[in-house]
Amino acid sequence: MKLQELEANSRLAIGKGLKRLRRSGTIPANLYGSKLPSVALQVGTGALEKALRMVGAGHLISLSGDGDWKGTTVLIREVQRNVLTGGPIHVDFFRVSAETMLELDIPIVIVGEAPAVKAGLGTLLLNMRTIKVDCLPADIPPSIEIDVSGLTEAGHSLHVQDLKPRARCTLKANPTEMVVKVAVHKVEEEVKPVEAKAEEAVAPAEGEETAVQAPKAAPTSKAAKAEQAK
């Protein structure tokens, strides 16, 4: 696997001189590891950002430049960024040998087409975009694929145990952790207006008077009529 190259040169600026260095379009860096002394380096801002776009932090590149580190395979261990602009302000490189076992975040790539999604039964939901692996530098995969052509029903899912990494790569995740799923479409229930019951009394509007009927007189008995005739 051919590695992305990045030119790095020796750095003399330290302390307050780092601010002037950054203003000139150069990023301070350090190279360490493999039981060798740490080396102060500097890299062009544009070249570093290009390398980060190509491989990202946590991946391998090959250094070139004016020192004995030329051709050295390094891991982009850490990138410090400006909290306001997000631009890089410092980078650490870790020397890597062919026998160094690495733990890296590898992107997960979906291949195939889910029949359930094609049939409109749901939406494909990617739960994991990267996964940690242990491997040697020569075995680093650019990505790990997951085939979704077997997802035929809404609710079907694939898990870490369904991934197929390279033979000498070990996945560092729970085998039962979900990677991708056909999420069921949510159906919004129609809310019907509640009709007022016909027998419910309607309150009069403010300011309206309500007519009150006088109660009907009770029928008078014959005994009462005779008593009244006396």
QUIBEL-V494933 format. One record per backbone hydrogen bond with DSSP energy under -1.0 kcal/mol. NH is the residue of the N-H (numbers start at 1). CO is the residue of the C=O. E is the energy in kcal/mol with one decimal. If there is no record, write none. Layout:
BEGIN
NH;CO;E
NH;CO;E
END
This chain:
BEGIN
6;62;-2.1
8;64;-3.2
9;42;-2.4
11;40;-2.1
17;14;-2.2
18;15;-1.6
21;17;-1.9
22;18;-2.3
23;19;-2.0
24;20;-1.2
25;22;-1.8
26;21;-1.7
27;43;-3.4
29;41;-3.0
30;91;-1.7
31;39;-2.5
32;93;-2.2
36;33;-1.4
39;31;-2.7
41;29;-2.7
42;9;-2.2
43;27;-2.5
45;25;-2.3
48;44;-2.5
49;45;-2.5
50;46;-2.0
51;47;-2.1
52;48;-2.4
53;49;-1.9
54;50;-2.0
55;51;-2.7
58;76;-2.7
61;74;-2.4
62;4;-2.7
63;72;-2.5
64;6;-2.2
70;67;-1.6
71;63;-3.8
72;69;-2.7
74;61;-2.8
75;94;-2.6
76;59;-2.5
77;75;-1.5
77;92;-1.6
78;92;-1.1
80;90;-2.7
82;87;-3.1
86;82;-2.3
89;80;-3.2
90;80;-1.3
91;28;-1.4
92;78;-2.5
93;30;-3.4
94;75;-2.3
95;32;-3.0
96;73;-2.5
100;97;-1.7
102;135;-3.1
104;133;-2.3
106;131;-2.8
108;129;-3.0
109;144;-2.4
111;146;-2.4
116;151;-2.3
118;114;-2.2
119;115;-2.1
120;117;-1.4
121;116;-2.7
123;183;-2.5
125;181;-3.5
127;179;-2.7
128;179;-1.4
131;106;-2.1
133;104;-2.5
134;170;-2.3
135;102;-2.2
139;136;-1.9
140;137;-1.2
144;107;-2.3
146;109;-2.1
148;111;-2.3
151;148;-1.8
152;150;-1.3
155;182;-2.4
156;153;-1.8
158;180;-2.7
160;177;-2.1
161;175;-2.2
162;159;-2.3
163;160;-1.9
169;166;-2.0
170;134;-2.4
172;132;-3.2
177;174;-1.9
179;158;-3.0
180;158;-1.4
181;125;-2.1
182;156;-2.7
183;123;-3.2
200;197;-1.1
208;205;-2.2
225;221;-1.8
226;222;-2.4
227;223;-2.1
228;224;-1.9
229;225;-1.6
END
